[in-house]
């Protein structure tokens, strides 16, 4: 994919994670849920609000790492079957 971008909301971070514009609205730290923008749309949004930073998808996809979101962990459910 060339000339496509994720859009970072640089006003806030969640821990060490970047906050991305989410597909369908809102924001996410889960890159698989981030909206992908054309270069034209990414630049437009950045000009409208300079804290929204376009990042090339190809570059960011090389920087990802697996992570576990603690808000989805429930120890009692994890141990119930085991």
GIZIFEN-V453599 format. One record per helix or strand of 3 or more residues. SS is the DSSP state (hx for helix, st for strand). FROM is the first residue (numbers start at 1). LEN is the number of residues. If there is no record, write none. Layout:
ss = <SS SS>
from = <FROM FROM>
len = <LEN LEN>
This chain:
ss = <st st hx hx st hx hx hx>
from = <4 17 31 39 52 57 70 75>
len = <11 6 3 10 5 5 3 6>
